[in-house]
Amino acid sequence: MADKRKDCSWPSSDPLMIAYHDQEWGTPLHEDRKLFEFLVLDAFQAGLSWKTILHKREHFRKAFDGFDPARIARYRAARIETLLQDAGIIRNRLKIQATVENARQFLRIRKTYGSFDRFIWQFTDHRTIRNRRKSINDIVSSSPESDRMSEALRKEGFRFVGSTICYAFMQAAGMVNDHLVTCSRYGKCG
């Protein structure tokens, strides 16, 4: 169990959450399509628990064409209506529409900067910020870096990219290392 290893406590005893914590969360990520996936999932998480999103992730992948931004950018009203009927995902019209618009902006950013990775990692000077959290209560929900990321993404036309969502994205993508210092993953991430 995670608590016996003194890992972060938020995965609790949920096997999917533990696997996500142990294999993905906080690992520096530089692959554009996976970065887009995390951006989409973190936007859908707004107002919900990560556990809810994680347990629907495989269905999200199927519903959103494997998070292929080029395909999603071409979604039209009929496809959005189909997604709104899909009980396997979060059926929120604004979040689905934001995903389509964000895919379009993602492609434009990638073309402008050569990769989304190059654009998004600028907010941490292209390195992982290693925080030294000793307790789950020490973990914050935003930072000056996530504030800047949110502002820049909004200026670029992205939606559902508030500072809290951006910070969650930064944690997931390994831009910040918020594993507790006692966690077995702390030294391995960043």
N, CA, C and O of each residue as an XYZ file, in Angstrom:
760
protein
N       0.829     -1.191      0.000
C       0.000      0.000      0.000
C       0.866      1.245      0.000
O       1.992      1.236      0.499
N       0.333      2.309     -0.562
C       1.078      3.553     -0.692
C       1.496      4.109      0.663
O       2.612      4.609      0.799
N       0.618      4.034      1.678
C       0.951      4.649      2.955
C       2.067      3.904      3.675
O       2.796      4.521      4.451
N       2.232      2.606      3.452
C       3.318      1.854      4.072
C       4.674      2.264      3.502
O       5.698      2.156      4.176
N       4.671      2.738      2.248
C       5.910      3.191      1.628
C       6.159      4.662      1.903
O       7.148      5.224      1.433
N       5.276      5.286      2.656
C       5.332      6.719      2.956
C       5.211      7.557      1.691
O       5.767      8.651      1.599
N       4.475      7.026      0.717
C       4.223      7.782     -0.502
C       3.147      8.831     -0.240
O       2.579      8.903      0.850
N       2.885      9.624     -1.240
C       1.811     10.608     -1.159
C       0.522      9.887     -0.788
O       0.280      8.769     -1.243
N      -0.292     10.512      0.025
C      -1.490      9.830      0.526
C      -2.702      9.964     -0.389
O      -3.668      9.217     -0.236
N      -2.671     10.904     -1.342
C      -3.889     11.154     -2.123
C      -4.377      9.983     -2.971
O      -5.574      9.919     -3.254
N      -3.506      9.036     -3.399
C      -4.075      7.904     -4.153
C      -4.934      6.973     -3.304
O      -5.707      6.178     -3.838
N      -4.797      7.072     -1.972
C      -5.534      6.224     -1.055
C      -5.261      4.754     -1.390
O      -4.116      4.389     -1.655
N      -6.278      3.921     -1.382
C      -6.077      2.496     -1.667
C      -6.609      2.113     -3.043
O      -6.689      0.929     -3.371
N      -6.971      3.102     -3.844
C      -7.512      2.850     -5.174
C      -6.394      2.385     -6.117
O      -5.452      3.141     -6.354
N      -6.471      1.169     -6.659
C      -5.388      0.647     -7.500
C      -5.070      1.518     -8.721
O      -3.902      1.670     -9.079
N      -6.083      2.082     -9.354
C      -5.849      2.925    -10.528
C      -5.142      4.224    -10.131
O      -4.253      4.695    -10.840
N      -5.540      4.790     -9.007
C      -4.891      6.009     -8.512
C      -3.443      5.724     -8.102
O      -2.554      6.534     -8.362
N      -3.210      4.592     -7.474
C      -1.845      4.226     -7.076
C      -0.966      4.049     -8.315
O       0.163      4.539     -8.353
N      -1.479      3.356     -9.318
C      -0.715      3.159    -10.561
C      -0.414      4.497    -11.228
O       0.699      4.715    -11.707
N      -1.391      5.385    -11.263
C      -1.185      6.715    -11.848
C      -0.097      7.467    -11.074
O       0.804      8.055    -11.672
N      -0.187      7.443     -9.755
C       0.814      8.102     -8.912
C       2.206      7.508     -9.154
O       3.183      8.241     -9.309
N       2.284      6.191     -9.184
C       3.574      5.509     -9.268
C       4.205      5.531    -10.659
O       5.421      5.385    -10.789
N       3.393      5.710    -11.694
C       3.925      5.595    -13.053
C       3.849      6.874    -13.877
O       4.586      7.016    -14.853
N       2.969      7.814    -13.506
C       2.784      8.984    -14.357
C       2.934     10.323    -13.649
O       3.714     11.169    -14.085
N       2.201     10.522    -12.570
C       2.090     11.842    -11.953
C       3.460     12.375    -11.547
O       4.191     11.741    -10.786
N       3.781     13.520    -12.056
C       5.030     14.175    -11.694
C       6.221     13.791    -12.552
O       7.300     14.364    -12.402
N       6.043     12.828    -13.452
C       7.132     12.444    -14.350
C       7.222     13.473    -15.474
O       6.234     13.694    -16.174
N       8.382     14.109    -15.666
C       8.502     15.119    -16.725
C       8.073     14.566    -18.081
O       8.567     13.536    -18.541
N       7.158     15.268    -18.694
C       6.521     14.838    -19.929
C       6.817     15.840    -21.035
O       6.647     17.046    -20.857
N       7.262     15.327    -22.180
C       7.617     16.206    -23.293
C       6.994     15.765    -24.612
O       7.381     16.263    -25.669
N       6.047     14.852    -24.572
C       5.411     14.366    -25.791
C       4.115     15.144    -26.000
O       3.224     15.113    -25.152
N       4.013     15.838    -27.127
C       2.902     16.755    -27.361
C       1.522     16.130    -27.182
O       0.658     16.711    -26.524
N       1.314     14.980    -27.748
C      -0.030     14.384    -27.674
C      -0.419     14.055    -26.236
O      -1.574     14.236    -25.848
N       0.520     13.582    -25.461
C       0.244     13.275    -24.056
C       0.024     14.572    -23.267
O      -0.819     14.616    -22.371
N       0.769     15.613    -23.594
C       0.541     16.908    -22.954
C      -0.877     17.394    -23.251
O      -1.550     17.931    -22.372
N      -1.325     17.204    -24.491
C      -2.687     17.595    -24.840
C      -3.695     16.766    -24.043
O      -4.684     17.303    -23.544
N      -3.451     15.481    -23.925
C      -4.347     14.622    -23.134
C      -4.475     15.149    -21.710
O      -5.584     15.270    -21.188
N      -3.355     15.460    -21.087
C      -3.404     15.960    -19.713
C      -4.131     17.293    -19.631
O      -4.871     17.534    -18.677
N      -3.933     18.163    -20.616
C      -4.618     19.446    -20.630
C      -6.133     19.236    -20.715
O      -6.896     19.899    -20.013
N      -6.557     18.319    -21.572
C      -7.983     18.013    -21.711
C      -8.535     17.440    -20.409
O      -9.560     17.905    -19.912
N      -7.866     16.441    -19.859
C      -8.370     15.794    -18.654
C      -8.406     16.748    -17.470
O      -9.346     16.714    -16.676
N      -7.395     17.598    -17.344
C      -7.402     18.558    -16.238
C      -8.528     19.577    -16.396
O      -9.099     20.022    -15.400
N      -8.851     19.949    -17.621
C      -9.993     20.852    -17.843
C     -11.298     20.167    -17.447
O     -12.169     20.793    -16.843
N     -11.437     18.891    -17.783
C     -12.656     18.162    -17.403
C     -12.730     17.956    -15.892
O     -13.819     17.797    -15.341
N     -11.585     17.957    -15.222
C     -11.576     17.761    -13.775
C     -12.171     18.949    -13.030
O     -12.623     18.786    -11.897
N     -12.185     20.130    -13.621
C     -12.669     21.328    -12.925
C     -13.998     21.042    -12.217
O     -14.993     20.687    -12.849
N     -13.988     21.205    -10.903
C     -15.184     20.971    -10.103
C     -15.424     19.520     -9.731
O     -16.408     19.207     -9.061
N     -14.541     18.633    -10.155
C     -14.691     17.199     -9.893
C     -13.411     16.648     -9.269
O     -12.410     17.357     -9.162
N     -13.448     15.402     -8.866
C     -12.247     14.775     -8.306
C     -11.416     14.151     -9.424
O     -11.949     13.757    -10.461
N     -10.110     14.067     -9.203
C      -9.242     13.422    -10.175
C      -9.607     11.947    -10.304
O      -9.504     11.375    -11.390
N     -10.033     11.330     -9.208
C     -10.426      9.920     -9.239
C     -11.545      9.697    -10.258
O     -11.520      8.719    -11.006
N     -12.516     10.592    -10.288
C     -13.621     10.490    -11.252
C     -13.084     10.511    -12.678
O     -13.475      9.689    -13.506
N     -12.198     11.444    -12.959
C     -11.638     11.588    -14.304
C     -10.779     10.379    -14.654
O     -10.900      9.822    -15.745
N      -9.921      9.977    -13.738
C      -9.018      8.858    -14.004
C      -9.797      7.578    -14.313
O      -9.402      6.807    -15.188
N     -10.883      7.356    -13.610
C     -11.682      6.155    -13.847
C     -12.457      6.213    -15.166
O     -12.966      5.194    -15.632
N     -12.545      7.385    -15.756
C     -13.192      7.541    -17.064
C     -12.175      7.758    -18.191
O     -12.564      7.905    -19.350
N     -10.897      7.780    -17.869
C      -9.879      8.144    -18.859
C      -9.897      7.260    -20.096
O      -9.817      7.777    -21.211
N      -9.999      5.967    -19.941
C     -10.006      5.089    -21.112
C     -11.195      5.393    -22.016
O     -11.076      5.354    -23.241
N     -12.318      5.689    -21.420
C     -13.475      6.035    -22.239
C     -13.281      7.404    -22.900
O     -13.671      7.598    -24.052
N     -12.681      8.349    -22.174
C     -12.332      9.634    -22.779
C     -11.448      9.413    -24.010
O     -11.651     10.043    -25.048
N     -10.480      8.526    -23.889
C      -9.565      8.250    -25.019
C     -10.340      7.766    -26.243
O     -10.084      8.200    -27.366
N     -11.287      6.866    -26.011
C     -12.087      6.355    -27.130
C     -12.984      7.452    -27.700
O     -13.058      7.632    -28.915
N     -13.659      8.180    -26.820
C     -14.615      9.204    -27.259
C     -13.930     10.348    -28.001
O     -14.503     10.926    -28.925
N     -12.704     10.673    -27.596
C     -11.969     11.796    -28.189
C     -10.822     11.319    -29.084
O      -9.750     11.924    -29.106
N     -11.057     10.237    -29.814
C     -10.109      9.775    -30.842
C      -8.666      9.716    -30.357
O      -7.754     10.192    -31.033
N      -8.468      9.130    -29.186
C      -7.117      8.976    -28.668
C      -6.427     10.299    -28.360
O      -5.198     10.380    -28.346
N      -7.218     11.322    -28.117
C      -6.715     12.676    -27.858
C      -5.879     13.205    -29.012
O      -4.895     13.916    -28.808
N      -6.278     12.852    -30.217
C      -5.605     13.366    -31.416
C      -6.108     14.787    -31.674
O      -7.249     14.963    -32.101
N      -5.276     15.805    -31.422
C      -5.762     17.180    -31.564
C      -6.190     17.529    -32.988
O      -7.098     18.341    -33.167
N      -5.564     16.940    -33.999
C      -5.941     17.231    -35.386
C      -7.360     16.738    -35.675
O      -8.121     17.409    -36.372
N      -7.711     15.586    -35.148
C      -9.070     15.066    -35.353
C     -10.087     15.858    -34.529
O     -11.161     16.207    -35.019
N      -9.735     16.135    -33.284
C     -10.661     16.862    -32.408
C     -10.923     18.268    -32.949
O     -12.043     18.771    -32.849
N      -9.909     18.897    -33.514
C     -10.057     20.256    -34.057
C     -11.091     20.313    -35.177
O     -11.623     21.381    -35.480
N     -11.375     19.170    -35.788
C     -12.352     19.124    -36.883
C     -13.763     18.757    -36.418
O     -14.680     18.681    -37.236
N     -13.948     18.529    -35.115
C     -15.285     18.201    -34.625
C     -16.238     19.355    -34.908
O     -15.891     20.528    -34.771
N     -17.441     18.986    -35.305
C     -18.502     19.952    -35.578
C     -19.659     19.708    -34.608
O     -19.568     18.856    -33.724
N     -20.723     20.446    -34.776
C     -21.856     20.403    -33.848
C     -22.421     18.997    -33.667
O     -22.764     18.611    -32.550
N     -22.519     18.230    -34.747
C     -23.085     16.878    -34.646
C     -22.226     15.986    -33.745
O     -22.754     15.201    -32.958
N     -20.922     16.107    -33.862
C     -20.027     15.298    -33.021
C     -20.138     15.722    -31.560
O     -20.112     14.881    -30.662
N     -20.259     17.008    -31.326
C     -20.424     17.500    -29.951
C     -21.721     16.956    -29.356
O     -21.749     16.559    -28.191
N     -22.791     16.934    -30.144
C     -24.068     16.385    -29.659
C     -23.937     14.898    -29.334
O     -24.508     14.424    -28.351
N     -23.192     14.168    -30.148
C     -22.953     12.751    -29.880
C     -22.201     12.578    -28.564
O     -22.545     11.714    -27.757
N     -21.178     13.397    -28.349
C     -20.404     13.321    -27.109
C     -21.265     13.647    -25.888
O     -21.067     13.080    -24.814
N     -22.208     14.551    -26.056
C     -23.094     14.910    -24.943
C     -24.009     13.763    -24.528
O     -24.579     13.797    -23.438
N     -24.156     12.755    -25.372
C     -24.978     11.587    -25.057
C     -24.144     10.436    -24.493
O     -24.691      9.402    -24.112
N     -22.829     10.612    -24.440
C     -21.907      9.545    -24.044
C     -21.745      9.514    -22.523
O     -21.067     10.366    -21.949
N     -22.361      8.544    -21.887
C     -22.321      8.435    -20.422
C     -20.938      8.057    -19.892
O     -20.708      8.136    -18.686
N     -20.031      7.656    -20.746
C     -18.694      7.267    -20.309
C     -17.761      8.428    -20.045
O     -16.673      8.241    -19.500
N     -18.180      9.639    -20.430
C     -17.364     10.827    -20.199
C     -18.157     11.813    -19.342
O     -19.298     11.543    -18.965
N     -17.553     12.941    -19.043
C     -18.256     14.022    -18.365
C     -19.011     14.792    -19.444
O     -18.403     15.372    -20.343
N     -20.328     14.793    -19.350
C     -21.158     15.386    -20.411
C     -21.451     16.857    -20.103
O     -22.562     17.231    -19.728
N     -20.439     17.648    -20.271
C     -20.544     19.088    -20.016
C     -20.280     19.800    -21.339
O     -19.166     19.757    -21.862
N     -21.299     20.451    -21.873
C     -21.197     21.096    -23.182
C     -20.033     22.087    -23.239
O     -19.272     22.089    -24.207
N     -19.888     22.920    -22.222
C     -18.826     23.929    -22.243
C     -17.435     23.295    -22.263
O     -16.534     23.782    -22.946
N     -17.270     22.216    -21.516
C     -15.963     21.537    -21.485
C     -15.689     20.825    -22.808
O     -14.552     20.810    -23.278
N     -16.700     20.247    -23.397
C     -16.518     19.584    -24.693
C     -16.200     20.618    -25.769
O     -15.292     20.412    -26.574
N     -16.927     21.712    -25.790
C     -16.641     22.767    -26.761
C     -15.251     23.356    -26.538
O     -14.546     23.662    -27.500
N     -14.859     23.514    -25.287
C     -13.519     24.018    -24.979
C     -12.449     23.053    -25.478
O     -11.401     23.489    -25.955
N     -12.693     21.764    -25.376
C     -11.733     20.770    -25.868
C     -11.513     20.932    -27.371
O     -10.380     20.853    -27.845
N     -12.581     21.156    -28.110
C     -12.468     21.344    -29.557
C     -11.682     22.620    -29.861
O     -10.770     22.611    -30.689
N     -12.034     23.702    -29.197
C     -11.316     24.975    -29.420
C      -9.860     24.859    -28.972
O      -8.963     25.364    -29.646
N      -9.623     24.202    -27.848
C      -8.250     24.039    -27.360
C      -7.415     23.203    -28.327
O      -6.218     23.443    -28.481
N      -8.042     22.226    -28.976
C      -7.323     21.429    -29.983
C      -6.871     22.328    -31.133
O      -5.748     22.199    -31.620
N      -7.729     23.221    -31.558
C      -7.377     24.149    -32.651
C      -6.224     25.057    -32.237
O      -5.288     25.278    -33.006
N      -6.301     25.579    -31.021
C      -5.231     26.467    -30.541
C      -3.933     25.690    -30.309
O      -2.840     26.194    -30.567
N      -4.070     24.468    -29.823
C      -2.908     23.594    -29.615
C      -2.151     23.415    -30.933
O      -0.927     23.542    -30.968
N      -2.872     23.123    -32.007
C      -2.243     22.920    -33.318
C      -1.553     24.196    -33.795
O      -0.464     24.144    -34.367
N      -2.188     25.331    -33.558
C      -1.604     26.604    -33.953
C      -0.329     26.886    -33.151
O       0.674     27.322    -33.717
N      -0.364     26.643    -31.851
C       0.815     26.836    -30.991
C       1.950     25.924    -31.444
O       3.103     26.343    -31.542
N       1.601     24.680    -31.717
C       2.614     23.712    -32.148
C       3.281     24.158    -33.443
O       4.494     24.020    -33.605
N       2.494     24.686    -34.349
C       3.044     25.167    -35.619
C       3.946     26.389    -35.398
O       5.004     26.506    -36.017
N       3.524     27.286    -34.524
C       4.273     28.515    -34.248
C       5.590     28.232    -33.530
O       6.622     28.805    -33.879
N       5.560     27.356    -32.534
C       6.720     27.114    -31.676
C       7.506     25.855    -32.049
O       8.566     25.599    -31.478
N       7.011     25.090    -32.974
C       7.676     23.842    -33.337
C       7.170     22.664    -32.527
O       7.226     21.527    -32.994
N       6.679     22.916    -31.325
C       6.056     21.895    -30.489
C       5.304     22.602    -29.371
O       5.653     23.713    -28.973
N       4.270     21.940    -28.875
C       3.566     22.476    -27.714
C       4.474     22.381    -26.494
O       4.439     23.243    -25.616
N       5.274     21.345    -26.447
C       6.234     21.142    -25.366
C       7.117     22.376    -25.186
O       7.288     22.856    -24.065
N       7.667     22.881    -26.260
C       8.550     24.047    -26.188
C       7.807     25.255    -25.618
O       8.355     26.011    -24.817
N       6.552     25.426    -26.042
C       5.752     26.542    -25.548
C       5.428     26.387    -24.065
O       5.628     27.322    -23.291
N       4.934     25.229    -23.663
C       4.370     25.077    -22.324
C       5.441     25.027    -21.242
O       5.214     25.506    -20.132
N       6.606     24.454    -21.547
C       7.665     24.340    -20.540
C       8.382     25.662    -20.288
O       9.179     25.757    -19.355
N       8.119     26.680    -21.099
C       8.755     27.978    -20.857
C       8.348     28.558    -19.501
O       9.082     29.365    -18.930
N       7.200     28.160    -18.987
C       6.699     28.733    -17.742
C       7.462     28.232    -16.512
O       7.315     28.784    -15.421
N       8.262     27.203    -16.685
C       9.150     26.736    -15.607
C      10.611     26.775    -16.070
O      11.452     26.035    -15.561
N      10.896     27.636    -17.027
C      12.255     27.753    -17.588
C      12.774     26.414    -18.103
O      13.967     26.125    -18.003
N      11.880     25.602    -18.652
C      12.217     24.316    -19.272
C      12.880     23.345    -18.290
O      13.746     22.553    -18.662
N      12.454     23.426    -17.045
C      12.967     22.503    -16.021
C      11.859     22.215    -15.013
O      10.879     22.955    -14.924
N      12.023     21.148    -14.267
C      11.064     20.805    -13.221
C      11.362     21.626    -11.975
O      12.504     21.685    -11.520
N      10.349     22.247    -11.435
C      10.475     22.940    -10.150
C      10.303     21.887     -9.059
O       9.247     21.265     -8.944
N      11.345     21.696     -8.269
C      11.313     20.673     -7.212
C      10.894     21.309     -5.897
O      11.692     21.945     -5.208
N       9.635     21.124     -5.570
C       9.141     21.610     -4.281
C       9.537     20.621     -3.205
O       9.868     19.473     -3.501
N       9.504     21.057     -1.971
C       9.884     20.185     -0.857
C       8.694     20.075      0.106
O       8.732     20.579      1.229
N       7.660     19.415     -0.359
C       6.433     19.272      0.431
C       6.608     18.156      1.457
O       7.008     17.042      1.118
N       6.306     18.469      2.704
C       6.427     17.477      3.767
C       5.082     16.887      4.159
O       5.014     15.841      4.805
N       4.016     17.566      3.763
C       2.664     17.130      4.101
C       1.747     17.469      2.938
O       2.004     18.408      2.185
N       0.693     16.710      2.800
C      -0.291     16.996      1.753
C      -0.874     18.395      1.940
O      -1.306     19.025      0.975
N      -0.883     18.874      3.175
C      -1.390     20.219      3.457
C      -0.470     21.315      2.931
O      -0.880     22.471      2.829
N       0.770     20.961      2.595
C       1.731     21.932      2.051
C       1.546     22.159      0.556
O       2.087     23.115      0.000
N       0.786     21.286     -0.094
C       0.620     21.385     -1.548
C      -0.367     22.504     -1.861
O      -1.454     22.575     -1.287
N       0.033     23.366     -2.774
C      -0.777     24.529     -3.153
C      -1.625     24.191     -4.377
O      -1.432     23.150     -5.005
N      -2.558     25.072     -4.709
C      -3.410     24.834     -5.875
C      -3.067     25.751     -7.048
O      -3.639     25.616     -8.130
N      -2.147     26.674     -6.838
C      -1.692     27.544     -7.926
C      -0.340     28.121     -7.529
O       0.103     27.981     -6.389
N       0.304     28.770     -8.492
C       1.615     29.356     -8.258
C       1.797     30.523     -9.227
O       0.995     30.685    -10.147
N       2.822     31.327     -9.039
C       3.081     32.393    -10.019
C       3.271     31.825    -11.430
O       2.875     32.449    -12.415
N       3.876     30.648    -11.520
C       4.087     30.023    -12.826
C       2.760     29.594    -13.457
O       2.548     29.780    -14.656
N       1.878     29.023    -12.652
C       0.573     28.614    -13.214
C      -0.278     29.842    -13.542
O      -1.083     29.811    -14.473
N      -0.099     30.916    -12.780
C      -0.793     32.169    -13.118
C      -0.351     32.665    -14.493
O      -1.182     33.051    -15.314
N       0.963     32.652    -14.740
C       1.495     33.111    -16.034
C       1.061     32.183    -17.169
O       0.717     32.643    -18.258
N       1.079     30.883    -16.909
C       0.645     29.919    -17.916
C      -0.818     30.147    -18.269
O      -1.179     30.181    -19.445
N      -1.652     30.302    -17.259
C      -3.072     30.526    -17.482
C      -3.301     31.784    -18.311
O      -4.068     31.770    -19.274
N      -2.645     32.850    -17.943
C      -2.807     34.114    -18.668
C      -2.376     33.961    -20.128
O      -3.065     34.428    -21.035
N      -1.236     33.307    -20.349
C      -0.739     33.125    -21.720
C      -1.662     32.233    -22.538
O      -1.943     32.537    -23.698
N      -2.136     31.141    -21.956
C      -3.037     30.250    -22.683
C      -4.345     30.947    -23.028
O      -4.873     30.772    -24.126
N      -4.861     31.723    -22.112
C      -6.095     32.470    -22.393
C      -5.882     33.461    -23.534
O      -6.736     33.598    -24.410
N      -4.746     34.147    -23.522
C      -4.441     35.085    -24.614
C      -4.348     34.365    -25.952
O      -4.638     34.944    -26.999
N      -3.944     33.104    -25.913
C      -3.829     32.295    -27.130
C      -5.173     31.691    -27.551
O      -5.255     31.024    -28.582
N      -6.223     31.924    -26.759
C      -7.553     31.455    -27.140
C      -7.997     30.161    -26.470
O      -9.062     29.639    -26.801
N      -7.210     29.630    -25.537
C      -7.595     28.413    -24.816
C      -8.677     28.740    -23.796
O      -8.778     29.866    -23.309
N      -9.485     27.727    -23.482
C     -10.547     27.860    -22.493
C     -10.399     26.774    -21.434
O      -9.766     25.745    -21.672
N     -10.984     27.008    -20.268
C     -10.861     26.100    -19.113
C      -9.394     25.904    -18.757
O      -8.929     24.779    -18.576
N      -8.685     27.006    -18.662
C      -7.264     26.973    -18.323
C      -6.959     27.991    -17.229
O      -6.006     28.763    -17.332
N      -7.779     27.983    -16.185
C      -7.508     28.852    -15.043
C      -6.236     28.407    -14.336
O      -5.696     27.341    -14.632
N      -5.767     29.206    -13.421
C      -4.502     28.922    -12.745
C      -4.514     27.591    -11.990
O      -3.504     26.888    -11.968
N      -5.640     27.241    -11.374
C      -5.726     25.966    -10.643
C      -5.632     24.787    -11.612
O      -4.940     23.809    -11.330
N      -6.316     24.874    -12.738
C      -6.226     23.821    -13.752
C      -4.806     23.738    -14.284
O      -4.271     22.645    -14.467
N      -4.196     24.890    -14.533
C      -2.813     24.896    -15.032
C      -1.858     24.282    -14.015
O      -0.929     23.568    -14.393
N      -2.075     24.552    -12.726
C      -1.191     23.967    -11.719
C      -1.356     22.448    -11.671
O      -0.369     21.721    -11.562
N      -2.583     21.973    -11.752
C      -2.807     20.517    -11.777
C      -2.127     19.904    -12.995
O      -1.540     18.826    -12.904
N      -2.204     20.586    -14.131
C      -1.527     20.141    -15.341
C      -0.015     20.106    -15.112
O       0.646     19.141    -15.496
N       0.535     21.148    -14.490
C       1.972     21.208    -14.225
C       2.416     20.052    -13.319
O       3.490     19.481    -13.514
N       1.592     19.716    -12.340
C       1.907     18.580    -11.466
C       1.905     17.282    -12.269
O       2.836     16.482    -12.173
N       0.863     17.082    -13.054
C       0.729     15.843    -13.823
C       1.873     15.683    -14.817
O       2.416     14.589    -14.975
N       2.243     16.786    -15.492
C       3.259     16.740    -16.545
C       4.680     16.839    -16.006
O       5.631     16.887    -16.786
N       4.836     16.871    -14.704
C       6.173     16.908    -14.118
C       6.870     18.253    -14.232
O       8.089     18.333    -14.085
N       6.124     19.292    -14.489
C       6.710     20.638    -14.526
C       7.001     21.120    -13.108
O       7.901     21.929    -12.883
N       6.224     20.609    -12.159
C       6.511     20.805    -10.740
C       6.508     19.420    -10.098
O       5.712     18.554    -10.463
N       7.386     19.229     -9.164
C       7.439     17.972     -8.416
C       6.799     18.233     -7.066
O       7.424     18.808     -6.175
N       5.557     17.810     -6.916
C       4.843     17.969     -5.662
C       4.674     16.649     -4.909
O       3.834     16.543     -4.016
N       5.474     15.647     -5.273
C       5.501     14.451     -4.431
C       6.063     14.872     -3.078
O       6.953     15.719     -3.004
N       5.550     14.289     -2.029
C       6.109     14.579     -0.708
C       7.566     14.131     -0.675
O       7.940     13.176     -1.356
N       8.374     14.808      0.102
C       9.795     14.450      0.162
C       9.996     13.037      0.695
O      11.034     12.426      0.440
N       9.018     12.506      1.433
C       9.095     11.135      1.953
C       8.626     10.101      0.937
O       8.755      8.899      1.168
N       8.089     10.560     -0.177
C       7.538      9.663     -1.197
C       8.649      9.006     -2.004
O       9.659      9.639     -2.313
N       8.464      7.749     -2.339
C       9.458      7.021     -3.139
C       9.632      7.633     -4.525
O      10.663      7.413     -5.159
N       8.661      8.389     -5.011
C       8.726      9.003     -6.345
C       9.428     10.352     -6.332
O       9.802     10.849     -7.394
N       9.619     10.963     -5.168
C      10.148     12.317     -5.121
C      11.498     12.441     -5.845
O      11.670     13.322     -6.688
N      12.420     11.592     -5.529
C      13.756     11.666     -6.140
C      13.781     11.234     -7.594
O      14.737     11.538     -8.307
N      12.750     10.532     -8.052
C      12.708     10.022     -9.422
C      12.064     11.001    -10.390
O      12.177     10.833    -11.604
N      11.391     12.019     -9.870
C      10.651     12.953    -10.734
C      11.367     14.308    -10.765
O      11.489     14.994     -9.750
N      11.821     14.656    -11.925
C      12.451     15.976    -12.100
C      13.892     15.972    -11.783
O      14.549     17.008    -11.884
